[in-house]
Amino acid sequence: MALVTLGNSEFDRDTAVSRRAPGVYDAHLSAGWTIIQAVNGGYLLALMGRALGEALPHPDPLSVTAHYLTASVPGPAVIRTEVVRTGRTMSTGTARLLQTDEDGNEIERLRVLASYGDLAALPDDVRTTAKPPAIPPYEHCLGPDNAPGDGPAIPGSTAITERLSLRLDPATAGWAVGAPSGKGEMRAWFGLADGRDPDPLSLLLTVDALPPTAFEMGLLGWVPTVELTAHVRHRPAPGPLRVAITTRNLAGGFLEEDAEVWDSQDRLVAQSRQLARAVLQG
């Protein structure tokens, strides 16, 4: 498939919003970004991020927190935004994603609180102990075309995998052959399948687009997100991203996932933490 540019990719088309009234946007949730029957949380976060980018005066998401209230389904949706505060360097807003059920009732799917700014205007000073994840070279990692063996199938449809270019670190792909490591780790090279380069908005998808760490802990099935907070730290350079996700604690039917996203210039461009339900197998 030919490479595409920013604004002209499947991701851009499927996160497009249309202004209906001040602060109100129409959207269509694409079936191409589903995991099992539900629409992927990272895709929804990017969609909400696009609507808030239209509503707020600053261009880039800096911090976005989402609470997932009910499972979103493919089809029409409405996003209602509110500007909470605007300042010289930052602005803050809220957004709600709503869909209509079979009886005509409006159901809230997702609620977001976000702060926006201008990543290009941030100072260059970096003082960090963070290091890029140790992932084997791209060609030594595993994609759908060279997955090892015939491991257990993930229940349901995973249409989102056709939109992504994922190469998993073999050390975190044991679940694919029925031999999970037992560690709450997932690492991969990440990109969009049509070749679109990453930008701040697509990073909101990236932090929630890998297979769940629960797979490497021996749990196969839906791992629905309860709450997700993403921090965008830098405009990513062109090229594939590296994503590392870890879980330290699965307890009481919930787990956390801490994600780091690194660009092709070894910069930490996004971080996130989410709380998710772990569907324990009986």
C-alpha positions in Angstrom: 0.0 0.0 0.0 1.3 3.4 -0.9 2.4 5.7 1.9 -0.1 8.4 2.9 0.4 11.8 4.5 -1.0 13.3 7.7 -4.6 14.1 7.1 -5.1 11.6 4.3 -5.1 8.3 6.0 -7.6 5.8 7.2 -7.0 6.9 10.8 -7.7 10.6 9.9 -10.9 9.7 8.0 -12.1 7.5 10.8 -11.5 10.1 13.5 -13.0 13.0 11.5 -15.7 15.1 13.3 -18.2 17.4 11.8 -19.3 20.5 13.7 -23.1 20.6 14.2 -23.3 23.5 16.6 -20.9 25.3 18.9 -19.2 22.7 20.9 -21.2 19.8 19.3 -19.7 17.4 16.8 -21.0 14.5 14.8 -18.8 11.4 14.4 -19.0 7.9 13.0 -17.3 5.1 15.0 -15.7 2.8 12.4 -16.1 -0.9 12.7 -12.5 -1.1 11.5 -11.2 -0.3 15.0 -13.0 -2.9 17.1 -11.6 -5.5 19.5 -14.1 -8.3 19.8 -17.4 -6.3 19.5 -16.3 -3.1 21.2 -14.6 -0.1 19.7 -10.9 0.2 20.8 -10.3 2.7 23.6 -7.3 4.3 22.1 -9.2 5.0 18.9 -12.0 6.6 20.9 -9.4 8.6 22.8 -8.0 9.9 19.5 -11.5 10.7 18.2 -12.3 12.7 21.4 -8.9 14.4 21.1 -9.7 15.5 17.6 -13.0 17.1 18.7 -11.3 18.8 21.6 -8.6 20.1 19.3 -11.4 21.7 17.3 -13.0 23.2 20.4 -9.9 24.5 22.2 -7.5 27.3 21.0 -4.3 25.3 21.5 -3.2 22.7 19.0 -1.9 19.7 20.9 -3.1 17.3 23.6 -0.8 17.4 26.7 -2.9 15.4 29.2 -6.0 13.5 28.4 -8.0 11.5 31.0 -10.9 9.3 29.9 -13.5 7.4 31.9 -15.1 4.6 29.8 -18.7 4.3 31.0 -20.3 1.9 28.6 -19.0 -0.1 25.6 -19.1 1.9 22.4 -20.3 0.3 19.2 -19.7 1.1 15.5 -22.1 3.7 14.2 -23.1 7.3 14.6 -22.1 9.2 17.7 -22.3 12.8 19.1 -19.4 14.5 20.9 -20.4 17.4 23.2 -17.5 19.6 24.3 -17.2 22.4 26.9 -14.3 24.8 27.3 -13.4 24.9 31.0 -10.5 27.4 30.9 -8.3 29.1 28.4 -4.9 30.7 29.1 -1.9 31.9 27.3 -0.1 28.6 27.1 -2.7 26.0 28.0 -6.5 25.4 27.7 -8.7 22.8 29.3 -11.9 21.3 28.2 -14.3 18.4 28.6 -16.0 16.1 26.1 -18.7 13.5 26.3 -19.3 10.8 23.7 -22.9 9.7 23.3 -24.8 7.2 21.2 -28.5 6.4 20.8 -29.8 2.9 21.8 -32.5 0.9 20.1 -35.2 2.7 22.1 -33.9 6.2 21.1 -32.3 6.9 24.5 -29.0 8.8 24.6 -26.3 6.7 26.3 -23.0 8.2 27.4 -20.1 6.1 26.4 -17.1 8.1 27.4 -16.2 11.2 29.3 -12.9 13.1 28.9 -11.1 15.9 30.7 -8.1 17.3 28.7 -5.5 20.0 28.8 -4.0 21.3 25.5 -1.0 23.4 24.6 1.6 23.8 21.9 4.3 21.1 22.0 6.5 23.1 19.6 6.7 25.9 22.2 7.9 23.7 25.1 11.5 24.2 26.3 14.2 21.7 25.1 15.7 21.0 28.5 15.5 17.2 29.2 16.6 15.6 32.5 15.5 12.0 32.7 16.5 8.5 33.8 14.1 6.9 31.3 15.6 4.7 28.6 14.1 3.3 25.4 12.9 -0.3 25.7 15.2 -3.0 24.7 13.3 -4.5 21.7 15.0 -6.6 19.1 15.4 -5.1 15.6 12.1 -4.7 13.6 12.9 -7.6 11.3 13.4 -10.0 14.3 10.1 -9.2 15.9 6.8 -11.0 15.2 3.9 -9.7 13.0 0.7 -11.4 11.8 2.5 -12.8 8.8 5.1 -14.6 10.8 3.4 -15.4 14.1 4.9 -18.5 15.7 2.9 -21.7 15.4 -0.8 -22.1 15.9 -1.5 -20.6 19.3 -4.9 -20.0 20.9 -7.1 -17.6 19.0 -8.3 -14.5 20.7 -12.0 -14.8 21.1 -14.1 -12.6 18.7 -13.2 -10.1 16.0 -10.0 -8.0 16.1 -10.5 -5.8 13.1 -8.1 -3.2 14.5 -5.1 -5.5 13.7 -5.7 -4.8 10.0 -5.2 -1.1 10.6 -1.9 -1.4 12.5 1.6 -2.4 11.7 2.7 -4.3 14.9 5.8 -6.3 15.4 5.9 -7.9 18.9 9.0 -8.6 20.9 9.2 -12.4 20.8 9.9 -12.3 24.6 6.4 -10.9 25.1 4.6 -13.1 22.5 4.5 -16.4 24.3 0.7 -16.1 24.7 0.4 -16.5 20.9 1.7 -20.1 21.1 0.0 -21.0 24.3 3.1 -20.4 26.5 2.7 -17.0 28.2 5.6 -15.9 30.2 3.6 -15.0 33.3 5.1 -11.5 33.3 2.9 -8.5 32.8 4.9 -7.1 29.9 4.2 -6.2 26.2 6.6 -4.6 23.8 6.4 -3.9 20.1 7.3 -1.7 17.2 4.2 0.2 16.2 2.9 2.1 13.2 -0.2 2.5 11.1 -0.7 0.0 8.3 -1.1 2.6 5.6 2.3 4.2 6.5 1.0 7.4 8.0 3.6 8.9 10.3 2.8 9.5 13.9 1.6 12.8 15.4 0.4 13.9 18.8 -3.2 12.8 18.0 -2.2 9.3 16.9 -0.2 8.9 20.1 -3.5 8.7 21.9 -4.3 5.6 19.9 -0.8 4.2 20.3 -0.9 4.0 24.1 -3.9 1.6 24.0 -3.4 -0.4 20.8 -1.1 -3.3 21.7 -2.4 -6.7 22.9 -3.1 -6.5 26.7 -0.4 -7.5 29.1 -3.0 -9.8 30.6 -2.3 -12.2 27.6 1.2 -12.7 28.9 -0.3 -13.3 32.3 -2.3 -16.2 30.9 -5.6 -14.5 30.5 -7.2 -14.4 27.0 -10.3 -12.4 26.4 -11.6 -8.9 26.6 -9.7 -6.5 29.0 -12.0 -3.4 29.1 -10.5 -0.1 30.1 -12.1 1.7 33.1 -9.9 4.8 33.1 -7.0 5.9 30.9 -4.7 8.9 31.3 -2.3 9.8 28.5 0.5 12.4 28.6 1.9 13.6 25.2 5.5 14.8 25.8 6.8 15.6 22.4 5.9 15.7 18.7 7.1 12.3 17.4 9.7 12.1 14.6 8.7 10.2 11.4 9.2 6.4 11.5 8.1 3.5 13.6 7.5 3.9 17.3 8.5 1.6 20.1 6.0 0.8 22.8 6.6 -0.8 26.2 3.7 -1.7 28.5 4.0 -3.2 32.0 1.6 -4.4 34.7 2.8 -4.9 38.2 -0.4 -5.7 40.0 -3.4 -7.7 39.0 -5.7 -8.0 42.0 -9.4 -7.9 42.7 -10.3 -8.4 39.1 -8.4 -5.2 38.0 -5.0 -4.5 36.6 -3.0 -1.4 35.7 -1.0 -0.9 32.4 1.8 1.7 32.3 2.9 2.5 28.8 5.8 4.4 27.3 6.1 5.4 23.6 9.5 6.2 22.1 10.1 7.7 18.6 12.7 7.0 16.0 15.0 9.6 17.6 15.0 7.8 21.0 12.7 10.4 22.6 10.0 9.6 25.1 7.0 11.1 23.3 4.0 9.7 25.3 3.2 8.0 28.5 0.0 6.5 29.9 -1.6 4.6 32.8 -4.8 2.8 32.6 -7.0 0.8 34.9 -8.7 -2.2 33.3 -10.8 -5.1 34.2 -9.3 -8.5 34.0 -11.9 -11.1 32.9 -10.7 -14.2 34.8 -11.3 -17.5 33.0 -13.4 -20.0 34.9 
